[in-house]
Amino acid sequence: MAAYGWFQMAGVLDDVASNEIPRIVQAAQQQQSGFPDRGDRFVKVREGIMKGAQEANVPLRADDVAVSIVDNMLDVRLAWDAPVVVYNGKPYLEIPMSLQRAYTLSKPAPMR
């Protein structure tokens, strides 16, 4: 189940990033001061990841999601504990899981 959750989250992360990256690039172009450090786009990315985790039954908390822009790349890091042994609804053995992805934020060249 832990490996299944990891693969589910990898798919969720790719889907959310492919939907949000064009919006992040567009917002950066409108500001003309580079990519925003924080703001609405990161909230949308985090919300999309959290919704996907809930649908995949992965015990991911909002604190376990880190979204930033580093070197013109959207950097997303996830960390959670996957329960392996559960008795009476209480986990007794958990495996730490993590996932990190970086997506290029390329701005189109200006038109001449």
BALOBA-1460 file (C-alpha; in Angstrom, 3 decimals):
// residues 112
<rec num="1" residu="m" x="0.000" y="0.000" z="0.000"/>
<rec num="2" residu="a" x="2.874" y="2.384" z="0.733"/>
<rec num="3" residu="a" x="4.295" y="1.988" z="-2.774"/>
<rec num="4" residu="y" x="0.818" y="2.364" z="-4.264"/>
<rec num="5" residu="g" x="0.401" y="5.653" z="-2.372"/>
<rec num="6" residu="w" x="3.767" y="6.904" z="-3.629"/>
<rec num="7" residu="f" x="2.850" y="6.176" z="-7.255"/>
<rec num="8" residu="q" x="-0.576" y="7.755" z="-6.773"/>
<rec num="9" residu="m" x="1.011" y="10.931" z="-5.393"/>
<rec num="10" residu="a" x="3.547" y="11.042" z="-8.243"/>
<rec num="11" residu="g" x="0.634" y="11.052" z="-10.696"/>
<rec num="12" residu="v" x="-1.278" y="13.661" z="-8.704"/>
<rec num="13" residu="l" x="1.790" y="15.893" z="-8.542"/>
<rec num="14" residu="d" x="2.389" y="15.672" z="-12.298"/>
<rec num="15" residu="d" x="-1.278" y="16.436" z="-13.039"/>
<rec num="16" residu="v" x="-1.417" y="19.430" z="-10.702"/>
<rec num="17" residu="a" x="1.867" y="20.821" z="-12.008"/>
<rec num="18" residu="s" x="0.821" y="20.507" z="-15.651"/>
<rec num="19" residu="n" x="-2.389" y="22.416" z="-14.870"/>
<rec num="20" residu="e" x="-0.819" y="25.161" z="-12.752"/>
<rec num="21" residu="i" x="2.511" y="25.887" z="-14.478"/>
<rec num="22" residu="p" x="0.946" y="27.849" z="-17.363"/>
<rec num="23" residu="r" x="-0.927" y="29.994" z="-14.839"/>
<rec num="24" residu="i" x="2.224" y="30.618" z="-12.818"/>
<rec num="25" residu="v" x="4.132" y="31.657" z="-15.955"/>
<rec num="26" residu="q" x="1.269" y="33.912" z="-17.047"/>
<rec num="27" residu="a" x="1.142" y="35.590" z="-13.616"/>
<rec num="28" residu="a" x="4.906" y="36.168" z="-13.762"/>
<rec num="29" residu="q" x="4.609" y="37.757" z="-17.204"/>
<rec num="30" residu="q" x="1.893" y="40.103" z="-15.996"/>
<rec num="31" residu="q" x="4.023" y="41.192" z="-13.026"/>
<rec num="32" residu="q" x="7.156" y="41.512" z="-15.177"/>
<rec num="33" residu="s" x="9.232" y="41.180" z="-12.033"/>
<rec num="34" residu="g" x="9.842" y="37.472" z="-12.259"/>
<rec num="35" residu="f" x="8.030" y="34.605" z="-10.655"/>
<rec num="36" residu="p" x="6.097" y="35.311" z="-7.464"/>
<rec num="37" residu="d" x="7.625" y="33.957" z="-4.282"/>
<rec num="38" residu="r" x="4.227" y="33.225" z="-2.795"/>
<rec num="39" residu="g" x="0.618" y="33.796" z="-3.522"/>
<rec num="40" residu="d" x="-2.416" y="32.385" z="-5.165"/>
<rec num="41" residu="r" x="-0.574" y="29.973" z="-7.471"/>
<rec num="42" residu="f" x="1.124" y="28.130" z="-4.640"/>
<rec num="43" residu="v" x="-2.183" y="27.886" z="-2.799"/>
<rec num="44" residu="k" x="-3.760" y="26.302" z="-5.894"/>
<rec num="45" residu="v" x="-0.864" y="23.856" z="-6.222"/>
<rec num="46" residu="r" x="-1.088" y="22.864" z="-2.557"/>
<rec num="47" residu="e" x="-4.890" y="22.524" z="-2.696"/>
<rec num="48" residu="g" x="-4.680" y="20.328" z="-5.798"/>
<rec num="49" residu="i" x="-2.124" y="18.079" z="-4.148"/>
<rec num="50" residu="m" x="-4.169" y="17.813" z="-0.957"/>
<rec num="51" residu="k" x="-7.336" y="16.963" z="-2.907"/>
<rec num="52" residu="g" x="-5.468" y="14.260" z="-4.846"/>
<rec num="53" residu="a" x="-4.004" y="12.826" z="-1.638"/>
<rec num="54" residu="q" x="-7.444" y="12.627" z="-0.072"/>
<rec num="55" residu="e" x="-8.852" y="10.865" z="-3.155"/>
<rec num="56" residu="a" x="-5.924" y="8.394" z="-3.108"/>
<rec num="57" residu="n" x="-6.272" y="7.816" z="0.669"/>
<rec num="58" residu="v" x="-2.734" y="9.035" z="1.316"/>
<rec num="59" residu="p" x="-2.327" y="10.548" z="4.819"/>
<rec num="60" residu="l" x="-0.765" y="13.822" z="3.632"/>
<rec num="61" residu="r" x="-1.115" y="16.989" z="5.729"/>
<rec num="62" residu="a" x="-0.810" y="20.535" z="4.399"/>
<rec num="63" residu="d" x="2.383" y="20.912" z="6.473"/>
<rec num="64" residu="d" x="3.871" y="17.998" z="4.512"/>
<rec num="65" residu="v" x="3.736" y="19.935" z="1.217"/>
<rec num="66" residu="a" x="6.471" y="22.446" z="0.330"/>
<rec num="67" residu="v" x="6.140" y="24.470" z="-2.872"/>
<rec num="68" residu="s" x="8.716" y="27.002" z="-4.043"/>
<rec num="69" residu="i" x="10.424" y="28.399" z="-7.109"/>
<rec num="70" residu="v" x="14.148" y="27.748" z="-7.328"/>
<rec num="71" residu="d" x="16.333" y="28.552" z="-10.353"/>
<rec num="72" residu="n" x="13.349" y="29.055" z="-12.677"/>
<rec num="73" residu="m" x="11.855" y="25.726" z="-11.602"/>
<rec num="74" residu="l" x="8.742" y="24.882" z="-9.610"/>
<rec num="75" residu="d" x="10.072" y="22.728" z="-6.774"/>
<rec num="76" residu="v" x="7.527" y="20.574" z="-4.946"/>
<rec num="77" residu="r" x="8.405" y="18.347" z="-2.005"/>
<rec num="78" residu="l" x="6.059" y="15.961" z="-0.218"/>
<rec num="79" residu="a" x="6.722" y="13.925" z="2.919"/>
<rec num="80" residu="w" x="4.319" y="11.654" z="4.787"/>
<rec num="81" residu="d" x="4.212" y="8.495" z="6.858"/>
<rec num="82" residu="a" x="2.455" y="5.528" z="5.243"/>
<rec num="83" residu="p" x="0.856" y="3.213" z="7.809"/>
<rec num="84" residu="v" x="1.863" y="-0.423" z="7.285"/>
<rec num="85" residu="v" x="0.605" y="-2.131" z="10.436"/>
<rec num="86" residu="v" x="-2.748" y="-0.879" z="11.739"/>
<rec num="87" residu="y" x="-4.625" y="-2.459" z="14.638"/>
<rec num="88" residu="n" x="-8.015" y="-1.178" z="15.830"/>
<rec num="89" residu="g" x="-7.609" y="1.872" z="13.640"/>
<rec num="90" residu="k" x="-4.290" y="2.867" z="15.234"/>
<rec num="91" residu="p" x="-1.070" y="2.689" z="13.178"/>
<rec num="92" residu="y" x="1.769" y="0.802" z="14.880"/>
<rec num="93" residu="l" x="4.291" y="0.759" z="12.050"/>
<rec num="94" residu="e" x="4.686" y="3.539" z="9.503"/>
<rec num="95" residu="i" x="7.119" y="3.947" z="6.638"/>
<rec num="96" residu="p" x="8.369" y="7.469" z="5.906"/>
<rec num="97" residu="m" x="7.700" y="8.380" z="2.294"/>
<rec num="98" residu="s" x="8.860" y="11.385" z="0.307"/>
<rec num="99" residu="l" x="8.581" y="12.701" z="-3.207"/>
<rec num="100" residu="q" x="10.331" y="15.625" z="-4.846"/>
<rec num="101" residu="r" x="9.771" y="16.978" z="-8.317"/>
<rec num="102" residu="a" x="11.063" y="20.045" z="-10.144"/>
<rec num="103" residu="y" x="9.269" y="21.434" z="-13.181"/>
<rec num="104" residu="t" x="10.756" y="23.976" z="-15.579"/>
<rec num="105" residu="l" x="9.022" y="27.339" z="-15.671"/>
<rec num="106" residu="s" x="9.918" y="28.572" z="-19.100"/>
<rec num="107" residu="k" x="8.723" y="31.958" z="-20.206"/>
<rec num="108" residu="p" x="8.095" y="32.331" z="-23.919"/>
<rec num="109" residu="a" x="10.512" y="34.629" z="-25.708"/>
<rec num="110" residu="p" x="9.206" y="38.175" z="-26.221"/>
<rec num="111" residu="m" x="7.745" y="38.914" z="-29.651"/>
<rec num="112" residu="r" x="9.723" y="41.271" z="-31.863"/>
